[in-house]
């Protein structure tokens, strides 16, 4: 019976790999079914193994800190419940571990994800607008898909006639069509990481890759492109913020201006309670109470758009350290696994860690599931006999 449920969980996981880039509703339904199936597939030995996993331990500590912080939070019960519900998505990591410890399910999940991203991009090109997800998340998926395809072109040379053209197509879409700044910056970071991972032993190949990256950025800046347009807007918004810097008048209509205001006021909230923070789900309440009224009256969604600041404001230093420990534990394990899954996993951690500096990605449904799901997909290194236990 355990084998039957684990197989069913594997197919549901593939469905989820396709749903994450395409549909919130489908991801929600599949995630519920997947959680139930994964729990039913657990035996005692597997449960003990996943609970001992170092990343699982860091996740449980982070959730425990959130629960403890509820005892002194200035937020209402609804806000605290919403925050806990969102962070509980991290628990999908231990649930999915027994599925993706095997190469078959791992490879199938990655290919399914790539196909879903391809469908998303083609549809966006045909409709001349993002259809399935907004520009931020679409750019995230495209940037990471390019990273996967770049590694696949090295490890699976016979498929280069497919992987390279698709990677070029995705790159064109990301820099010249899609308007998501996050994905464009993530692409550059992942490109540099790819060079260090796979090309560092060849000075010639490293040089060629560096020239290609510089050429792409130059073409994106000089030619009409979404990249050039968005960077021009960004510079103008920062200038507007600097020129309008005033305690009573701030440019809320500016996207970056609003973000900079939120960062500034978040740092003020941290100064007031740096150690333990304001409590789980408390950011909006603390912001409205202690930030100057003139700076928040036009802000519709009070969110610092920075996961690190959000965590520090709400959970204090223990929460921030706990969050960083999740990323650190994953990065160490992926770095030790000098294999394809390890390379891709390290890219995933770098992507999410960078994204969390621009958005509160653990709160966002799509980005949180993307991170947790593929962290479980690529985690191939395990201490002691955990790997053998999970396989058996």
Secondary structure as GFF3:
##gff-version 3
##sequence-region A 1 392
A	DSSP	alpha_helix	2	20	.	.	.	ID=ss1
A	DSSP	alpha_helix	24	41	.	.	.	ID=ss2
A	DSSP	alpha_helix	44	52	.	.	.	ID=ss3
A	DSSP	alpha_helix	54	69	.	.	.	ID=ss4
A	DSSP	alpha_helix	77	87	.	.	.	ID=ss5
A	DSSP	three_ten_helix	88	91	.	.	.	ID=ss6
A	DSSP	alpha_helix	92	100	.	.	.	ID=ss7
A	DSSP	alpha_helix	103	127	.	.	.	ID=ss8
A	DSSP	alpha_helix	135	155	.	.	.	ID=ss9
A	DSSP	three_ten_helix	157	159	.	.	.	ID=ss10
A	DSSP	alpha_helix	160	176	.	.	.	ID=ss11
A	DSSP	alpha_helix	181	198	.	.	.	ID=ss12
A	DSSP	alpha_helix	203	222	.	.	.	ID=ss13
A	DSSP	alpha_helix	226	243	.	.	.	ID=ss14
A	DSSP	alpha_helix	255	272	.	.	.	ID=ss15
A	DSSP	alpha_helix	283	290	.	.	.	ID=ss16
A	DSSP	three_ten_helix	293	295	.	.	.	ID=ss17
A	DSSP	alpha_helix	307	336	.	.	.	ID=ss18
A	DSSP	alpha_helix	340	355	.	.	.	ID=ss19
A	DSSP	alpha_helix	365	378	.	.	.	ID=ss20
A	DSSP	alpha_helix	386	391	.	.	.	ID=ss21
###
